[in-house]
Amino acid sequence: MRFEVENIGAVKRKISVEVPAETVNSEIEAAYSKLKNQVKIDGFRKGKVPRSILERYYKGHVEYDVASKLINDGFNKVLSERDIYPVSEPEVEPEPFVAGSAFKFTATVEVRPEVGIKGYDGLKIMKEKVSVTDKMVDESIDAIRKQRMTLNDVDGPLKNGDTAIIDFEGFINGAPFKGGKGEAAPLKIGDGKFIPGFEEQLVGLSVGADKELRVRFPDDYGHKEFAGKDATFKVRVKGVKEEILPAADDEFAKDLGFETLDKLKAKVRDGIEKDEEARIKAKMREQVMDSLIATNQFDVPQSMVSKQRDFLLEELKKKYKRAGREIDKEIQQGPALAEDLEKRALQQVKGAMILMEIANKEGLKVTDSDLDERFSYMAAETNIDVAEVKSYYEKNKLMDAIRREILDDKIFDFVTSRANVVEK
């Protein structure tokens, strides 16, 4: 077999292969010999079907299978001999297959780039100081109180902060529209979660009141078919309720499993500190990645970028669906979203390659003890048995993902330990 490998770009190789006629004939003979013992044709015993009869029925099938085998064997042989590591499926262009003649084909494939990593020693990184104020703690306590609030009936008109229980039906140009009707729907006045102007027109109404509201959908409304349109809503107030928050005192703390309010606040403060530390660490990671990507310029296989872009798009579709929005329509209205996904995918692929190069260069690996330590930490944070946490990751085939997460942490810790960290 003869072959040539041509570099047609920094991350693309074109492999040209010529399989000699004798190899082609040998594979054809082997294919017919195997086929003869497998097929059954009326008038002939199994294994005794003449070659001419087999060719009459199966020539196209045999030649297709032989060509496929020659391509697969030849392609893999070249990869092995030339130490080529593809990151995409090959684009194969075979010449016409002719029995008794040499068989030629070309295969174009993308390969991993050579990443000559530099600039990760002595990076300058800005680090924020962890600062947790009493106001932040009080706001978190208030959030917990709101989770445990009760709604009490009110004998009186709706005011800001109250929750209205309403039946409503919306109309555009006198016709009802899909999704514009609800019954016994709770709506907190002042939250601004409905169409602008809707809540304000309910203020002052009491239980049993009916009112027709006139509103206009915002121009940037999520459902484009309603954006910028005028609408009317027929509304009936079925209930008026006010929020009753539990007092922030020791009794409230005891209900949550703490001896005193001060101990609850200490726990909340500790949680905020951990969240702040995680946020600051994430900002530092962004600085590291931005710096490394800017310093290390190299071509990236488009197939890898496309795969990551498709992953990001699927995740975004799920997010849009939860919000009741349609991403396909937004993509059709302009290239901005698609361009952003492509850019993010490119940066993420580049970043992953850089991190792996650092890991290989510095001998950073994930050990069994690293895994045990991570599972123990996760178990302590969630109050779940360690074995149960580990079993979850194993059953859901997430072990590779947790290994990569741990390795990324190791790489960032390594780079940070050798960086010039400036607190601000």
Buried (B, 14 or more C-beta within 10 A) or exposed (E): BEBEBEEEBEBBBBBBBBBEBEBBBEBBEEBBEEBBEEBEBEEBEEEEBEEEBBBEEBEEEBBEBBBEEBBEBBBEEBBEEEEBEBBBEBEBEBEEBEBEBBBBBBBBBBBBBEBEBEEBEEBEBEBEEEEBEEEBBEEBBEEBBEEEEEBEEBEEBBEEEBBBBBBBBBBBEEEEBEEBBBEEBEBBBEEEEBBEEBBBBBBEBEBEBEBEBEBBBEEEBBBBEBEEBEBBBBBBBBBBBBBEBBEBEBEBBBEEEBEEBEBBBEBBBEEBBEBBEEEBBEBBBEBBBEBBBEEBEBEBBBBBBBBBBEEBBEEBBEEBEEEEBBBEEBBEEEEEBBEEBBEBBBBBBBBBBBBBBBBEEBEBEBEEEBBEEBBEEBBEEEEEEBEEBBEEBEEEEEEEEBBBEBBBBBBBEBBBEEBEEEEE
